[in-house]
Amino acid sequence: MPNFEELEAAANTARGLAMDAVAACASGHLGLPLGAAEVGAVLYGELLRHDPADPAWINRDRFVLSAGHGSMFLYAWLHLCGYPLSLDAHPLRALWRKPELNRYMNGENSRAAASRAFPVIVRASTSASVTSRASTRFFSMTVTKSRASSRP
């Protein structure tokens, strides 16, 4: 049975990290990191099989975030889980626009276009089935933004 108090505390910590990092970088969006913090707590605290000490573990679960504007969601959870990701402003500014290319993602992806999530999952699952006999699970979060909402 999940410890709901611990999950809520982790969600609030992730929210604080996201707010601090976005403020320090003076860029980014807080909607996803703040609004989906509980989803991250359950994913990284209860569901995902992963090991920060062995980020290349072949049988780890994969999480594909198709919401580049909400990359801080993924950065906060990787940091909280113990992956070697500094949330200082300087490294984040360098990684902000190309999160799928940085070395801290440990096999995770964050893409700006929602339509790219499915091909990433298919490619990763095909690769996992070829290289591993264990059951690797895939989780995805896709967020889209209406073009009408971005117009003045």
C-alpha positions as CSV (number, residue, x, y, z in Angstrom):
1,M,0.0,0.0,0.0
2,P,1.5,3.4,-1.0
3,N,2.4,5.8,1.7
4,F,0.2,8.8,0.6
5,E,1.9,11.2,3.0
6,E,5.4,10.4,1.5
7,L,4.0,10.7,-2.0
8,E,2.4,14.1,-1.2
9,A,5.7,15.3,0.4
10,A,7.6,14.2,-2.7
11,A,5.1,15.9,-5.0
12,N,5.5,19.2,-3.0
13,T,9.3,18.9,-3.1
14,A,9.2,18.5,-6.9
15,R,6.9,21.5,-7.2
16,G,9.4,23.6,-5.2
17,L,12.3,22.4,-7.3
18,A,10.5,23.2,-10.5
19,M,9.5,26.7,-9.3
20,D,13.1,27.5,-8.1
21,A,14.7,26.2,-11.3
22,V,12.3,28.0,-13.7
23,A,12.8,31.2,-11.7
24,A,16.6,30.8,-11.8
25,C,16.6,30.1,-15.5
26,A,14.1,32.8,-16.2
27,S,12.5,30.5,-18.7
28,G,10.3,27.4,-18.9
29,H,6.7,26.5,-18.0
30,L,5.4,25.5,-14.7
31,G,2.0,24.1,-15.7
32,L,3.0,20.5,-16.1
33,P,5.5,20.3,-13.2
34,L,3.0,21.8,-10.8
35,G,-0.1,20.2,-12.1
36,A,1.2,16.7,-12.5
37,A,3.5,16.5,-9.4
38,E,1.4,13.7,-7.9
39,V,1.6,11.7,-11.2
40,G,5.4,12.0,-10.9
41,A,5.4,10.9,-7.3
42,V,3.4,7.7,-8.2
43,L,5.5,7.0,-11.3
44,Y,8.9,7.5,-9.8
45,G,8.0,6.5,-6.2
46,E,5.8,3.4,-6.9
47,L,5.6,2.3,-10.5
48,L,8.8,2.7,-12.5
49,R,11.6,0.1,-12.1
50,H,14.8,2.1,-12.4
51,D,18.2,2.4,-10.6
52,P,20.0,5.8,-10.4
53,A,23.2,3.9,-9.5
54,D,22.9,2.0,-12.9
55,P,21.1,4.4,-15.3
56,A,21.9,2.2,-18.3
57,W,20.3,-0.9,-16.6
58,I,18.9,-2.7,-19.6
59,N,15.7,-3.9,-17.9
60,R,14.6,-0.6,-16.5
61,D,11.2,0.8,-17.3
62,R,11.1,3.7,-19.7
63,F,9.1,7.0,-19.3
64,V,8.6,9.1,-22.4
65,L,7.5,12.6,-21.7
66,S,6.1,14.3,-24.8
67,A,5.9,17.8,-23.5
68,G,9.1,19.6,-24.0
69,H,7.7,22.7,-22.4
70,G,7.3,20.8,-19.2
71,S,10.8,19.2,-19.1
72,M,11.3,20.5,-15.6
73,F,8.8,17.8,-14.5
74,L,11.3,15.1,-15.7
75,Y,14.4,17.0,-14.4
76,A,12.9,17.3,-10.9
77,W,12.0,13.7,-10.6
78,L,15.3,12.4,-11.9
79,H,17.0,14.7,-9.4
80,L,14.8,13.6,-6.5
81,C,15.5,9.9,-7.4
82,G,19.2,10.4,-7.2
83,Y,20.3,10.7,-10.8
84,P,23.4,13.0,-11.2
85,L,21.4,16.0,-12.4
86,S,22.2,19.4,-11.0
87,L,19.3,21.8,-10.8
88,D,21.6,24.8,-10.8
89,A,20.6,27.5,-13.3
90,H,23.7,27.2,-15.5
91,P,23.4,23.5,-16.5
92,L,19.6,23.8,-16.8
93,R,19.9,26.7,-19.2
94,A,22.1,24.6,-21.4
95,L,19.8,21.6,-21.4
96,W,16.4,23.4,-21.4
97,R,15.8,23.5,-25.1
98,K,17.1,20.0,-26.0
99,P,16.3,17.8,-23.1
100,E,16.3,14.6,-25.2
101,L,19.9,15.2,-26.0
102,N,21.4,15.6,-22.6
103,R,23.4,12.9,-20.8
104,Y,21.2,13.0,-17.7
105,M,18.1,11.6,-19.2
106,N,19.3,8.0,-18.7
107,G,17.3,6.7,-21.6
108,E,14.2,8.9,-21.0
109,N,13.0,11.3,-23.6
110,S,11.3,14.6,-23.6
111,R,10.0,15.9,-26.9
112,A,8.3,19.1,-27.8
113,A,5.9,17.6,-30.4
114,A,3.2,15.4,-29.0
115,S,3.1,13.4,-32.2
116,R,6.7,12.1,-31.5
117,A,5.9,10.1,-28.4
118,F,4.5,7.1,-30.2
119,P,7.5,6.6,-32.6
120,V,9.9,7.0,-29.6
121,I,8.0,4.3,-27.7
122,V,7.9,2.0,-30.7
123,R,11.7,2.4,-31.3
124,A,12.6,1.9,-27.6
125,S,10.3,-1.1,-27.2
126,T,11.7,-2.8,-30.3
127,S,15.2,-2.2,-29.1
128,A,14.3,-3.5,-25.6
129,S,12.7,-6.7,-27.0
130,V,15.8,-7.4,-29.0
131,T,18.3,-6.8,-26.3
132,S,16.5,-8.1,-23.2
133,R,14.3,-11.1,-22.3
134,A,12.9,-9.3,-19.2
135,S,9.7,-7.3,-19.4
136,T,10.5,-3.6,-19.8
137,R,7.4,-1.5,-19.3
138,F,6.8,1.8,-21.0
139,F,5.0,4.8,-19.6
140,S,4.2,7.9,-21.5
141,M,2.7,11.3,-20.8
142,T,1.7,13.4,-23.7
143,V,0.6,17.0,-23.3
144,T,-0.6,19.2,-26.2
145,K,-1.3,22.9,-26.3
146,S,-4.0,24.3,-28.4
147,R,-2.7,26.8,-30.9
148,A,-5.7,29.0,-30.3
149,S,-4.7,29.4,-26.6
150,S,-1.3,30.8,-27.6
151,R,-2.7,33.5,-29.8
152,P,-3.3,37.0,-28.3
